[in-house]
Amino acid sequence: MTITHIDYTELAIKIKQWGRELGFAEVGITDIDLSEHEAQLQRWLDKGYHGEMEYMAAHGMKRARPAELVPGTQRVISVKMNYLPPDASFARALGNKHTAYISRYALGRDYHKVLRNRLKKLGQKIEQEVEQLGYRPFVDSAPVLERQLAEKAGLGWRGKNSLLIHKQAGSWFFLGELFVSIPLPIDAPNDIEGCGKCNACITLCPTGAIVEPYVVDARKCISYLTIELQGAIPEQYRPLLGNRIYGCDDCQLVCPWNRFGQLTDELDFHPRQQIKDQDLMTLFAWDESTFLKNTEGSPIRRIGHERWLRNIAVGLGNAHYDPLIIEALKARLSSASPLVKEHIEWALTQQHDKQVNTERKKARLIRIIEKGLPRDA
């Protein structure tokens, strides 16, 4: 079959069917014109909202110009894959200050690998139908405006928290793209703006990272602070992290559309019990080899053992006073790197302050009880 004899309408139908067979919840096709987003992208970069993520700025406007990123690209096939695991236990985990909270997308296998492999298979299926096909899969692996592309492909709208939202699936899904060099028919772009007057994500973001509708200052975002940030977590944000040691789901948890969230059928995204809702002290005790073993194939491994300990130290500082926590923190001090040591010392200060407050409350309670007792008691 040669490229001049292809029925692209029929091929687009086949692509969507193949995508469903590969486990994608939805597949859309769009053109590559993202020029309307270039000014907003430049403003975001100019304000430094990307923080230490220099790769966001390094490629300039290539993020908004797919054909410059991959020459020859004519269309982008955008896909989404649900990841919400069964028994997500959000409230139970976040409500217990001694439990380590890990963003639910990171509890299973690294989604980059899962989606990229499926997108590659989709590209191979198209290649069997089309000679001289150029294609390239992307899953958070290049400067791609994936949410804007998905919106153009009809997969949802960008919410005020900047995430893509679908009226029948909320936002509990991953996105991926397949750049292709063929002129497939495109889908109608999303024409829904479903957020309306709702500002729940803006109001309830723990660190105020959503600085205006649709704009996130990554430097304040808990996901950035616990995953992307290489150095010390700014002190003003440490108490706001609570027990979140890897990522944050709060802006999704408060979104009304997520009551329609779809559970994943992918076993790869089901939680690993060695990391789901574990005690902070248990995870803090892991040496580097244990960390590497228990996070093999997981997105968590990318932060490394040092930042893992950094994040957990903050969580332990935010936990209720416990002499065992103080003991565990002190035991790590002598072997800790300067980065981890700084956060351990902060956590110890928090625990000591809570100890003093606890003792004051006990003393005050004793005085109240004694005043209420009969003199001959």
Helices and strands as residue ranges (DSSP letters): G 3-5, H 8-21, E 26-30, G 35-37, H 38-46, H 55-58, G 60-64, H 66-69, E 75-82, H 90-95, E 101-102, G 104-106, H 111-129, E 135-138, H 146-152, E 157-158, E 164-165, E 173-180, H 200-204, E 210-212, E 215-216, G 218-220, H 222-223, I 224-228, G 235-237, H 238-241, E 244-246, H 250-253, G 256-260, G 267-269, H 280-284, H 288-294, G 299-303, H 304-318, H 323-333, H 338-372
